[in-house]
Amino acid sequence: MKNWVLGLSVLLNLVLLGVLVFLNDRYGLWAKVQRVILEEGRVPVVAASYELNRNYQVRREMFRLDKNKSVRVLMLGDSLTAQGEWNAMLGEPLVANRGIDGDTAAGVLARIGDDADFRGDTVVIWIGTNDVLQGQDAGPVAERIMEAARAKADLKKNFTTESTEDTEEEAGQRLAGQAGAAFSNPSTSELARDSENTSLTRSASGPASALDAGRSTLDLVLEAPNVFVLGIPPMARWWEGAPEKNFKIQEINTMLAKGAEENGYRFIELESVLADEKGFLRGEMTSDGVHLNAKGYVAVIQRLKEAGLWPAAED
């Protein structure tokens, strides 16, 4: 009897070891544990969903290779962003599409500093659908989205509200300190730390590299992009659990609208152009109940132009 129990125990341990080896080979778990402990000095916790999304990792690395300095509009989001042919639809050839299928608010927040060198006019953040599909609570989702927007808007907001009587030299000196605090201290954001956002610490290279090239901190602020957050679209009536999910989407959108001024972004609601009288995503606007079809994107583009994100073109 003892030998049987011992043999079973050994067998189960071998199976467990095999599972761990498989998971490590597939997801690089050991490398991530080493990074968190040795480089970040933190105790690892259960990985966020975006850390296990291989498509997320590949697309993020590809985006980091983009060296196009002439981009005017940066779009961050999930598949709703990724599937949009923004350059063609807007007639604007300088849009950088940073959409990743399956991404979440935590995922966007984690990579918000990857484009630290961006010096264009506009940043658009459109995220949250996958968070709702995963059953995330409305409050934390909205907070992560606002945190991401704030990371892009803080320097400009702080400069314009605190430097009305400063000389350019004084403003530049204070802004340099703000940049160091905002871009080098991961402890300033509890949500960023909770969602394994290590990219903010790397974004110090953005302002520093520009300053090394002879550009003043005042120049950087004057070029800081305007930040827009788009509302999460509702789901179609035939999507499983659509009423409950749409209620949560409305909660998140309400929080985003209320937090816009405080967090330095402009909120653009989309329900008025995408939802029917019951608040569901219109059938003629969607390909599957969640994603948009061409007609849906046309409606979004028109809403963005009406909101002043891009000049309305004459048809």
KAVEN-V702707 format. One line per field, one symbol per residue. ss: DSSP state (H for helix, E for strand, C for the rest). psi: psi as a letter, one per 40 degrees, with the letter a starting at -180 (. if undefined). burial: + if it has 24 or more other ideal C-beta (glycine too) atoms within 12 Angstrom, else -. Layout:
ss->???
psi->???
burial->???
This chain:
ss->CHHHHHHHHHHHHHHHHHHHHHHHHHHCHHHHHHHHHHHCCCCCCCCCHHHHCHHHHHHHHHHHCCCCCCCCEEEEECHHHHCCCHHHHHCCCCEEEEECCCCCHHHHHHCCCCCCCCCCCEEEEECCHHHHHCCCCHHHHHHHHHHHHHHHHHHHHHHHHHCCCCCHHHHHHHHHHHHHHHHHCHHHCHHHHHCCCCHHHHCHHHHHHHHHCCCCHHHHHHCCCEEEEECCCCCCCCCCCHHHHHHHHHHHHHHHHHCHHHHCCEEECCHHHHECCCCCECHHHECCCCCECHHHHHHHHHHHHHCCCCCCCCC
psi->ddddddddddddddddddddddddddefdddddddddddefihiahiidddehddddddddddeeheheehdhhhhaaddddehgddddefhefhhhfihheiiddddddededfdehfadhhhhgiddddddeeiidddddddddddddddedddddddeefdeiidddddddddddddddeegeeehdddddffgedddeeddcddddddeehiddddddehiihhhiihiiiidehhfdddddddddddddddddedddefihhhieddediaeeeihhdeeideediiadddddddddddddeedihhih.
burial->-------------------------------+-------+------+++++-+--++-++--+-------++++++++++++++-+--++-+--++++++++++++++++++++++++++++++++++++++++-+-+-++++++++++++++++++++---+-------++-+++-++--++--+--+-+++-++++++++++-++--+------++-++-++++++++++++++--+--+--++-++++++-+++-++--+++++++++-+++----++++-++--+++++--++-++++++--+-++-----
